[in-house]
Amino acid sequence: MGRLLALDYGKRRTGIAVTDELKIIASGLTTMDTPSLLGFLAEYLEKEKVETIVIGLPKQMNNTASESEADIQKFMPKLQAKFPNVPIVRIDERFTSKMAFQSMIDSGLGKKKRQNKALVDEISATLILQNYMAQL
């Protein structure tokens, strides 16, 4: 059995979340500078068995692709080439950033910490992963 890993892919930063080995709990792992992402994932997948990679599918309210989808489409072939044996799935990520920010407020994080965009990306990746797990 392997973990599930989710990416909240962004042009500059990517939030990463993983499950435990039993795939019960999704937790934020880290946020990476996107140019370093493939190297980080290679190291991580060398140490941990990852069953599936879940990548957020950014859409507008009218169901069309958002601007960041073009960047993800350029990244996907590189990811698939690097990890050909790991299935990659996409899941709608609408509202995850807003939900991440609201969860930061609800958990009592101060204004300074809520301005940490890397933390928002990591929480967003966790929400993407939780949404995927709910569909299994």
MODA-V350412 format. One record per residue. N is the residue number from 1. RES is the residue in one small letter. PHI is phi as a letter, one per 40 degrees, with the letter a starting at -180 (none if undefined). OMEGA is omega as a letter, one per 40 degrees, with the letter a starting at -180 (NA if undefined). D_LAST is the distance of its C-alpha to the last C-alpha in whole Angstrom. Layout:
n = {N | N}
res = {RES | RES}
phi = {PHI | PHI}
omega = {OMEGA | OMEGA}
d_last = {D_LAST | D_LAST}
This chain:
n = {1 | 2 | 3 | 4 | 5 | 6 | 7 | 8 | 9 | 10 | 11 | 12 | 13 | 14 | 15 | 16 | 17 | 18 | 19 | 20 | 21 | 22 | 23 | 24 | 25 | 26 | 27 | 28 | 29 | 30 | 31 | 32 | 33 | 34 | 35 | 36 | 37 | 38 | 39 | 40 | 41 | 42 | 43 | 44 | 45 | 46 | 47 | 48 | 49 | 50 | 51 | 52 | 53 | 54 | 55 | 56 | 57 | 58 | 59 | 60 | 61 | 62 | 63 | 64 | 65 | 66 | 67 | 68 | 69 | 70 | 71 | 72 | 73 | 74 | 75 | 76 | 77 | 78 | 79 | 80 | 81 | 82 | 83 | 84 | 85 | 86 | 87 | 88 | 89 | 90 | 91 | 92 | 93 | 94 | 95 | 96 | 97 | 98 | 99 | 100 | 101 | 102 | 103 | 104 | 105 | 106 | 107 | 108 | 109 | 110 | 111 | 112 | 113 | 114 | 115 | 116 | 117 | 118 | 119 | 120 | 121 | 122 | 123 | 124 | 125 | 126 | 127 | 128 | 129 | 130 | 131 | 132 | 133 | 134 | 135 | 136}
res = {m | g | r | l | l | a | l | d | y | g | k | r | r | t | g | i | a | v | t | d | e | l | k | i | i | a | s | g | l | t | t | m | d | t | p | s | l | l | g | f | l | a | e | y | l | e | k | e | k | v | e | t | i | v | i | g | l | p | k | q | m | n | n | t | a | s | e | s | e | a | d | i | q | k | f | m | p | k | l | q | a | k | f | p | n | v | p | i | v | r | i | d | e | r | f | t | s | k | m | a | f | q | s | m | i | d | s | g | l | g | k | k | k | r | q | n | k | a | l | v | d | e | i | s | a | t | l | i | l | q | n | y | m | a | q | l}
phi = {none | b | c | b | b | b | b | b | c | b | d | c | b | b | c | b | b | b | c | c | c | c | f | b | b | c | b | c | b | a | b | b | c | d | c | c | c | c | c | c | c | c | c | c | c | c | c | b | c | b | c | a | b | b | b | c | b | c | b | c | c | c | g | c | c | c | d | c | c | c | c | c | c | c | c | d | c | c | c | c | c | c | b | c | c | b | c | b | b | b | a | d | b | d | g | c | c | c | c | c | c | c | c | c | c | c | c | g | c | c | d | d | c | c | c | c | c | c | c | c | c | c | c | c | c | c | c | d | c | c | c | c | c | c | c | c}
omega = {i | i | i | a | a | i | i | a | i | a | a | a | i | i | a | i | i | i | i | a | i | i | i | a | i | a | i | i | a | i | a | i | a | i | i | a | a | i | i | a | i | i | a | a | i | a | a | i | i | a | a | i | a | i | i | i | a | a | i | i | a | i | i | a | i | a | a | i | i | i | i | i | i | a | a | a | i | i | a | i | a | a | a | a | a | i | i | i | i | i | a | a | i | i | a | i | i | i | i | i | i | i | i | i | a | a | i | i | i | a | a | a | i | i | i | a | i | i | i | a | i | i | i | i | i | i | i | a | i | i | i | a | i | a | a | NA}
d_last = {15 | 15 | 14 | 12 | 14 | 14 | 18 | 19 | 22 | 25 | 29 | 30 | 28 | 24 | 22 | 20 | 17 | 15 | 13 | 15 | 15 | 13 | 11 | 11 | 13 | 13 | 17 | 19 | 21 | 24 | 25 | 27 | 30 | 28 | 31 | 30 | 26 | 26 | 29 | 27 | 24 | 26 | 27 | 24 | 22 | 25 | 25 | 21 | 19 | 16 | 13 | 12 | 14 | 12 | 15 | 16 | 17 | 20 | 21 | 24 | 24 | 26 | 23 | 25 | 24 | 25 | 28 | 26 | 24 | 27 | 27 | 23 | 24 | 27 | 25 | 23 | 25 | 26 | 23 | 22 | 26 | 26 | 22 | 22 | 20 | 17 | 15 | 15 | 12 | 13 | 12 | 15 | 16 | 19 | 20 | 19 | 22 | 24 | 21 | 22 | 26 | 25 | 24 | 26 | 29 | 27 | 27 | 31 | 31 | 35 | 35 | 36 | 33 | 31 | 33 | 31 | 29 | 28 | 26 | 25 | 23 | 22 | 20 | 19 | 17 | 16 | 15 | 13 | 11 | 10 | 9 | 7 | 5 | 6 | 4 | 0}
